Amino acid sequence: MTDPLDLKGDPGLDPKDWDAFRKTAHRLLDQCIDQLANARTHPWQPLPEEVRAAYALSGAGSDEAAVAARIARDILPYGTGNTHPGFFGWVHGTGLATGLLSEMAAATINANSGGRDHGAIYLERAVIDWAKQVLDFPAAASGLLLAGTSQATVVALSAARVAALGPSARVQGNGAHRLKAYAGAGVHNAARKAMEVLGLGSENLVLIPDMGAGIDISALRAAIAQDRAAGATPFAIIGTAGSVDLGRFDNLNALADLAADTGVWLHVDGAFGAWTRLADAPWRGLSDGIGRADSLACDFHKWMYVPYDCGMVLIRDEAAHRAAFAARPAYLAGQSGGLGGGEPWFCDYGIDLSRGNRALKVWAAIETYGAVRLGAAITDNCRMAAFMGDLVTAPMRLMAPVVSNLCVFTANATLLPEAQSALNTRLAQALQMEGVAVFSTTSLNGITCLRAAITNHRSREGDILRAMARLRELAA
């Protein structure tokens, strides 16, 4: 089909034949749906060398049908395998069927969500408003969807820096101020990166001992007082809701009390753990006090299961958030009406001017599954981790209590530490290569351990049993 208004009949970069393109798209859509529907038959698998070589771009051009066929043959089978129910590696989200629908629509609209007056802006506001209610933030708080918690941490600490030094910091820098941030020893590396990106230096991130139940509050109070006495400027406390290694939670209410007493900004890294606000007891209680933070970073693409990528930052003081980022050149001046309206623009609250429509896939997930079903999936993930922990019996040994959705253990505690590390590493790789399950590893007490982070809404008891049984066979 050609556009009747195109007198030359040249489609440019559009398909030459829309009917043929429709058939191609339908075929690929069916293949994508088949893969999601049969996720159990699609574990991670190594990428063959010939397929990897086929990814090289010739730049010569092709047609849509040929490219779609290559996508189905050479790309669909070779993801990270995180849609598979035996995937317990790292803290990967597992995707939702609604994501397929919403991403298709988002690509069709192709909206820039940096600002202006169009549907994606109002979708993002609706998602942020819903999240504020769930996470106990005030209605007046501001928020922004972005790539993930790492980027959200940079945005939050930028706002904290400007709040501590004033707006002049954006122009003049930190001057003679030596800004200090404080976090538990198990804080995510995103905090260190944020300190480095902001030019504050990771050595100014003070790591406070973890007493097994979160940051040692007394030690934190003493560190802040000591740094102030030495002429430094404490500007942020970073609490953790779900540590990356063990799934632990700081006492957020105690941190909020301390932050109020000392006048220091409280930021919470809730990359996945923030969403325990949707879970049943006792797991919901792990994040009590999260709404008292000055800022919160979390991900929808982890424990809310939406497709990558989508993180979020919430900041209690909207004025402080805007003060850290608002900068509108003349060509982006807002208008009283038309497409140039839609104030406030999201580009005034973060780094990016050009922003994709991340909100639609989150909105579609919440509208489809609702808070109750999403919360039930999160609760079930915690139950699965506890179930796995119960299966860790001699000669295996848990390396830490199962607090939320992470189970960390060693396959044979009777061996010397070096031998345990070697065995656990071999087992993780063997299970991955067999397509049975994906465990990641972490290091505790000098031992490389097996680590299961269960954020997979498809995982069931049978998947846990199968993985643990095969692990025992291989360990023997």
QUIMOSUL-V532783 format. One record per residue. RES is the residue in one small letter. SS is DSSP state (helix for helix, strand for strand, loop for the rest). D_CENTER is the distance of its C-alpha to the mean C-alpha in Angstrom with 1 decimal. Layout:
res=RES ss=SS d_center=D_CENTER
res=RES ss=SS d_center=D_CENTER
//
This chain:
res=m ss=loop d_center=42.3
res=t ss=loop d_center=43.0
res=d ss=loop d_center=42.6
res=p ss=loop d_center=46.1
res=l ss=loop d_center=45.7
res=d ss=loop d_center=45.0
res=l ss=loop d_center=48.6
res=k ss=loop d_center=47.9
res=g ss=loop d_center=45.8
res=d ss=loop d_center=43.2
res=p ss=loop d_center=39.7
res=g ss=loop d_center=38.2
res=l ss=loop d_center=34.6
res=d ss=loop d_center=34.6
res=p ss=loop d_center=35.6
res=k ss=loop d_center=39.4
res=d ss=loop d_center=39.6
res=w ss=helix d_center=37.1
res=d ss=helix d_center=38.6
res=a ss=helix d_center=37.9
res=f ss=helix d_center=34.4
res=r ss=helix d_center=33.9
res=k ss=helix d_center=35.1
res=t ss=helix d_center=32.8
res=a ss=helix d_center=29.7
res=h ss=helix d_center=30.8
res=r ss=helix d_center=31.2
res=l ss=helix d_center=27.8
res=l ss=helix d_center=26.2
res=d ss=helix d_center=28.2
res=q ss=helix d_center=27.0
res=c ss=helix d_center=23.3
res=i ss=helix d_center=24.1
res=d ss=helix d_center=26.1
res=q ss=helix d_center=23.4
res=l ss=helix d_center=21.0
res=a ss=helix d_center=24.0
res=n ss=loop d_center=24.9
res=a ss=helix d_center=21.5
res=r ss=helix d_center=23.5
res=t ss=helix d_center=25.5
res=h ss=loop d_center=22.8
res=p ss=loop d_center=21.4
res=w ss=loop d_center=20.4
res=q ss=loop d_center=23.5
res=p ss=loop d_center=24.6
res=l ss=loop d_center=25.1
res=p ss=loop d_center=28.9
res=e ss=helix d_center=30.4
res=e ss=helix d_center=32.2
res=v ss=helix d_center=29.1
res=r ss=helix d_center=27.4
res=a ss=helix d_center=30.6
res=a ss=helix d_center=30.6
res=y ss=loop d_center=27.4
res=a ss=loop d_center=29.6
res=l ss=loop d_center=30.4
res=s ss=loop d_center=34.1
res=g ss=loop d_center=33.9
res=a ss=loop d_center=36.9
res=g ss=loop d_center=35.3
res=s ss=loop d_center=35.5
res=d ss=loop d_center=35.3
res=e ss=helix d_center=32.5
res=a ss=helix d_center=33.9
res=a ss=helix d_center=33.9
res=v ss=helix d_center=30.4
res=a ss=helix d_center=29.1
res=a ss=helix d_center=31.1
res=r ss=helix d_center=29.5
res=i ss=helix d_center=26.0
res=a ss=helix d_center=27.0
res=r ss=helix d_center=28.7
res=d ss=helix d_center=26.9
res=i ss=helix d_center=23.2
res=l ss=helix d_center=22.3
res=p ss=helix d_center=23.3
res=y ss=helix d_center=21.4
res=g ss=loop d_center=17.6
res=t ss=loop d_center=15.6
res=g ss=loop d_center=17.0
res=n ss=loop d_center=13.9
res=t ss=loop d_center=15.7
res=h ss=loop d_center=18.4
res=p ss=loop d_center=18.9
res=g ss=loop d_center=19.8
res=f ss=strand d_center=16.4
res=f ss=loop d_center=15.3
res=g ss=loop d_center=14.0
res=w ss=loop d_center=11.2
res=v ss=loop d_center=8.2
res=h ss=loop d_center=8.0
res=g ss=loop d_center=7.9
res=t ss=loop d_center=11.6
res=g ss=loop d_center=12.3
res=l ss=loop d_center=15.0
res=a ss=helix d_center=18.5
res=t ss=helix d_center=18.1
res=g ss=helix d_center=15.6
res=l ss=helix d_center=18.5
res=l ss=helix d_center=20.7
res=s ss=helix d_center=18.6
res=e ss=helix d_center=17.6
res=m ss=helix d_center=21.3
res=a ss=helix d_center=22.3
res=a ss=helix d_center=20.0
res=a ss=helix d_center=21.5
res=t ss=helix d_center=24.9
res=i ss=helix d_center=24.6
res=n ss=loop d_center=22.9
res=a ss=loop d_center=22.4
res=n ss=loop d_center=21.5
res=s ss=loop d_center=19.6
res=g ss=loop d_center=20.5
res=g ss=loop d_center=23.4
res=r ss=loop d_center=26.6
res=d ss=loop d_center=27.7
res=h ss=loop d_center=26.2
res=g ss=helix d_center=24.3
res=a ss=helix d_center=20.7
res=i ss=helix d_center=21.2
res=y ss=helix d_center=22.3
res=l ss=helix d_center=19.6
res=e ss=helix d_center=16.9
res=r ss=helix d_center=19.2
res=a ss=helix d_center=19.5
res=v ss=helix d_center=15.8
res=i ss=helix d_center=15.5
res=d ss=helix d_center=18.8
res=w ss=helix d_center=17.8
res=a ss=helix d_center=14.7
res=k ss=helix d_center=17.1
res=q ss=helix d_center=19.4
res=v ss=helix d_center=17.1
res=l ss=loop d_center=15.8
res=d ss=loop d_center=19.4
res=f ss=loop d_center=19.2
res=p ss=loop d_center=22.5
res=a ss=loop d_center=23.2
res=a ss=loop d_center=24.1
res=a ss=loop d_center=20.7
res=s ss=strand d_center=18.9
res=g ss=strand d_center=15.4
res=l ss=strand d_center=13.7
res=l ss=strand d_center=11.1
res=l ss=strand d_center=9.8
res=a ss=loop d_center=7.9
res=g ss=loop d_center=4.8
res=t ss=helix d_center=5.4
res=s ss=helix d_center=8.1
res=q ss=helix d_center=9.8
res=a ss=helix d_center=9.7
res=t ss=helix d_center=11.3
res=v ss=helix d_center=14.0
res=v ss=helix d_center=14.7
res=a ss=helix d_center=15.1
res=l ss=helix d_center=17.3
res=s ss=helix d_center=19.2
res=a ss=helix d_center=20.2
res=a ss=helix d_center=21.1
res=r ss=helix d_center=23.2
res=v ss=helix d_center=25.1
res=a ss=helix d_center=25.6
res=a ss=helix d_center=27.2
res=l ss=helix d_center=29.3
res=g ss=loop d_center=30.0
res=p ss=loop d_center=29.6
res=s ss=loop d_center=31.9
res=a ss=helix d_center=29.1
res=r ss=helix d_center=27.7
res=v ss=helix d_center=31.1
res=q ss=helix d_center=32.6
res=g ss=loop d_center=29.7
res=n ss=loop d_center=29.7
res=g ss=loop d_center=33.3
res=a ss=loop d_center=34.6
res=h ss=loop d_center=31.9
res=r ss=loop d_center=30.0
res=l ss=strand d_center=26.7
res=k ss=strand d_center=25.3
res=a ss=strand d_center=22.0
res=y ss=strand d_center=21.8
res=a ss=strand d_center=19.3
res=g ss=strand d_center=19.7
res=a ss=loop d_center=20.4
res=g ss=loop d_center=17.3
res=v ss=loop d_center=14.9
res=h ss=loop d_center=11.9
res=n ss=helix d_center=13.2
res=a ss=helix d_center=11.2
res=a ss=helix d_center=14.0
res=r ss=helix d_center=16.6
res=k ss=helix d_center=15.5
res=a ss=helix d_center=15.5
res=m ss=helix d_center=18.9
res=e ss=helix d_center=20.1
res=v ss=helix d_center=19.0
res=l ss=loop d_center=20.7
res=g ss=loop d_center=23.7
res=l ss=loop d_center=23.9
res=g ss=loop d_center=23.8
res=s ss=helix d_center=21.8
res=e ss=helix d_center=25.1
res=n ss=helix d_center=24.9
res=l ss=strand d_center=21.9
res=v ss=strand d_center=23.9
res=l ss=strand d_center=22.7
res=i ss=strand d_center=24.3
res=p ss=loop d_center=25.3
res=d ss=strand d_center=23.4
res=m ss=loop d_center=26.1
res=g ss=loop d_center=24.3
res=a ss=loop d_center=23.3
res=g ss=loop d_center=21.3
res=i ss=strand d_center=22.5
res=d ss=loop d_center=26.3
res=i ss=helix d_center=27.1
res=s ss=helix d_center=30.6
res=a ss=helix d_center=29.6
res=l ss=helix d_center=27.1
res=r ss=helix d_center=29.9
res=a ss=helix d_center=32.3
res=a ss=helix d_center=30.0
res=i ss=helix d_center=29.6
res=a ss=helix d_center=33.3
res=q ss=helix d_center=34.2
res=d ss=helix d_center=32.2
res=r ss=helix d_center=33.7
res=a ss=helix d_center=37.1
res=a ss=loop d_center=36.6
res=g ss=loop d_center=35.9
res=a ss=loop d_center=32.1
res=t ss=strand d_center=29.9
res=p ss=strand d_center=27.2
res=f ss=strand d_center=24.6
res=a ss=strand d_center=21.4
res=i ss=strand d_center=20.5
res=i ss=strand d_center=16.9
res=g ss=strand d_center=16.4
res=t ss=strand d_center=13.9
res=a ss=strand d_center=12.8
res=g ss=loop d_center=12.0
res=s ss=loop d_center=12.9
res=v ss=loop d_center=11.4
res=d ss=loop d_center=14.9
res=l ss=loop d_center=16.5
res=g ss=loop d_center=14.3
res=r ss=loop d_center=16.7
res=f ss=strand d_center=16.7
res=d ss=loop d_center=18.8
res=n ss=loop d_center=21.5
res=l ss=helix d_center=20.0
res=n ss=helix d_center=23.4
res=a ss=helix d_center=25.2
res=l ss=helix d_center=22.9
res=a ss=helix d_center=23.4
res=d ss=helix d_center=27.1
res=l ss=helix d_center=27.3
res=a ss=helix d_center=25.4
res=a ss=helix d_center=28.0
res=d ss=helix d_center=30.8
res=t ss=helix d_center=30.0
res=g ss=loop d_center=28.8
res=v ss=loop d_center=25.6
res=w ss=strand d_center=22.3
res=l ss=strand d_center=19.8
res=h ss=strand d_center=16.1
res=v ss=strand d_center=13.6
res=d ss=strand d_center=10.4
res=g ss=loop d_center=9.0
res=a ss=loop d_center=5.4
res=f ss=loop d_center=6.7
res=g ss=helix d_center=10.3
res=a ss=helix d_center=10.8
res=w ss=helix d_center=11.3
res=t ss=helix d_center=14.2
res=r ss=helix d_center=16.0
res=l ss=helix d_center=16.5
res=a ss=loop d_center=17.8
res=d ss=loop d_center=21.4
res=a ss=loop d_center=23.2
res=p ss=loop d_center=23.0
res=w ss=helix d_center=19.2
res=r ss=helix d_center=19.0
res=g ss=helix d_center=21.0
res=l ss=helix d_center=18.6
res=s ss=helix d_center=16.8
res=d ss=loop d_center=20.2
res=g ss=loop d_center=20.6
res=i ss=helix d_center=17.1
res=g ss=helix d_center=18.8
res=r ss=helix d_center=21.1
res=a ss=loop d_center=18.7
res=d ss=loop d_center=19.4
res=s ss=strand d_center=15.8
res=l ss=strand d_center=12.4
res=a ss=strand d_center=8.9
res=c ss=strand d_center=6.1
res=d ss=strand d_center=3.5
res=f ss=loop d_center=6.1
res=h ss=loop d_center=5.2
res=k ss=loop d_center=5.0
res=w ss=loop d_center=8.1
res=m ss=loop d_center=9.2
res=y ss=loop d_center=9.7
res=v ss=loop d_center=9.9
res=p ss=loop d_center=10.2
res=y ss=loop d_center=8.2
res=d ss=loop d_center=7.4
res=c ss=loop d_center=6.7
res=g ss=strand d_center=5.4
res=m ss=strand d_center=8.5
res=v ss=strand d_center=11.0
res=l ss=strand d_center=14.0
res=i ss=strand d_center=17.2
res=r ss=loop d_center=20.3
res=d ss=loop d_center=22.9
res=e ss=helix d_center=22.7
res=a ss=helix d_center=25.5
res=a ss=helix d_center=23.9
res=h ss=helix d_center=20.8
res=r ss=helix d_center=23.1
res=a ss=helix d_center=25.4
res=a ss=helix d_center=22.9
res=f ss=helix d_center=22.3
res=a ss=loop d_center=24.9
res=a ss=loop d_center=27.1
res=r ss=loop d_center=28.7
res=p ss=loop d_center=31.2
res=a ss=helix d_center=34.3
res=y ss=helix d_center=33.3
res=l ss=helix d_center=30.3
res=a ss=loop d_center=32.5
res=g ss=loop d_center=31.7
res=q ss=loop d_center=34.4
res=s ss=loop d_center=36.0
res=g ss=loop d_center=35.6
res=g ss=loop d_center=34.7
res=l ss=loop d_center=31.5
res=g ss=loop d_center=31.5
res=g ss=loop d_center=30.9
res=g ss=loop d_center=27.8
res=e ss=loop d_center=27.5
res=p ss=loop d_center=25.3
res=w ss=loop d_center=23.4
res=f ss=helix d_center=19.7
res=c ss=helix d_center=20.6
res=d ss=helix d_center=22.2
res=y ss=helix d_center=19.1
res=g ss=loop d_center=17.1
res=i ss=loop d_center=17.7
res=d ss=loop d_center=17.8
res=l ss=loop d_center=20.9
res=s ss=loop d_center=20.1
res=r ss=loop d_center=17.1
res=g ss=loop d_center=16.3
res=n ss=loop d_center=16.4
res=r ss=loop d_center=12.8
res=a ss=helix d_center=14.3
res=l ss=helix d_center=16.5
res=k ss=helix d_center=14.2
res=v ss=helix d_center=12.8
res=w ss=helix d_center=16.4
res=a ss=helix d_center=17.8
res=a ss=helix d_center=15.7
res=i ss=helix d_center=16.7
res=e ss=helix d_center=20.2
res=t ss=helix d_center=20.6
res=y ss=helix d_center=19.4
res=g ss=helix d_center=19.7
res=a ss=helix d_center=18.4
res=v ss=helix d_center=20.8
res=r ss=helix d_center=19.8
res=l ss=helix d_center=16.0
res=g ss=helix d_center=17.0
res=a ss=helix d_center=19.4
res=a ss=helix d_center=16.8
res=i ss=helix d_center=14.7
res=t ss=helix d_center=18.2
res=d ss=helix d_center=19.3
res=n ss=helix d_center=16.4
res=c ss=helix d_center=17.7
res=r ss=helix d_center=21.2
res=m ss=helix d_center=20.6
res=a ss=helix d_center=19.4
res=a ss=helix d_center=22.6
res=f ss=helix d_center=24.6
res=m ss=helix d_center=23.6
res=g ss=helix d_center=24.5
res=d ss=helix d_center=27.9
res=l ss=helix d_center=28.5
res=v ss=loop d_center=28.3
res=t ss=loop d_center=32.0
res=a ss=loop d_center=34.4
res=p ss=loop d_center=34.4
res=m ss=loop d_center=30.6
res=r ss=strand d_center=29.3
res=l ss=strand d_center=26.2
res=m ss=loop d_center=25.1
res=a ss=loop d_center=23.6
res=p ss=loop d_center=23.7
res=v ss=loop d_center=21.1
res=v ss=loop d_center=19.5
res=s ss=loop d_center=16.7
res=n ss=loop d_center=15.1
res=l ss=strand d_center=15.8
res=c ss=strand d_center=19.2
res=v ss=strand d_center=20.5
res=f ss=strand d_center=24.1
res=t ss=strand d_center=26.8
res=a ss=loop d_center=28.9
res=n ss=loop d_center=32.2
res=a ss=loop d_center=32.7
res=t ss=loop d_center=36.4
res=l ss=loop d_center=35.8
res=l ss=loop d_center=35.7
res=p ss=helix d_center=32.3
res=e ss=helix d_center=32.6
res=a ss=helix d_center=33.5
res=q ss=helix d_center=30.7
res=s ss=helix d_center=28.2
res=a ss=helix d_center=29.9
res=l ss=helix d_center=30.1
res=n ss=helix d_center=26.4
res=t ss=helix d_center=25.4
res=r ss=helix d_center=27.9
res=l ss=helix d_center=26.9
res=a ss=helix d_center=23.2
res=q ss=helix d_center=24.4
res=a ss=helix d_center=27.1
res=l ss=helix d_center=25.1
res=q ss=helix d_center=22.7
res=m ss=helix d_center=25.8
res=e ss=helix d_center=27.5
res=g ss=loop d_center=24.6
res=v ss=loop d_center=24.8
res=a ss=loop d_center=21.5
res=v ss=strand d_center=18.7
res=f ss=loop d_center=18.5
res=s ss=strand d_center=16.9
res=t ss=strand d_center=18.9
res=t ss=strand d_center=18.9
res=s ss=strand d_center=21.9
res=l ss=strand d_center=23.5
res=n ss=loop d_center=27.1
res=g ss=loop d_center=27.8
res=i ss=strand d_center=26.9
res=t ss=strand d_center=24.3
res=c ss=strand d_center=23.1
res=l ss=strand d_center=21.5
res=r ss=strand d_center=18.1
res=a ss=strand d_center=16.8
res=a ss=strand d_center=13.3
res=i ss=loop d_center=14.0
res=t ss=loop d_center=11.2
res=n ss=loop d_center=13.6
res=h ss=loop d_center=15.6
res=r ss=loop d_center=18.3
res=s ss=loop d_center=19.2
res=r ss=loop d_center=22.6
res=e ss=helix d_center=25.0
res=g ss=helix d_center=26.8
res=d ss=helix d_center=23.9
res=i ss=helix d_center=23.7
res=l ss=helix d_center=27.4
res=r ss=helix d_center=27.7
res=a ss=helix d_center=25.3
res=m ss=helix d_center=26.9
res=a ss=helix d_center=30.4
res=r ss=helix d_center=29.9
res=l ss=helix d_center=28.4
res=r ss=helix d_center=31.6
res=e ss=helix d_center=33.8
res=l ss=helix d_center=32.4
res=a ss=helix d_center=32.6
res=a ss=loop d_center=36.2
//
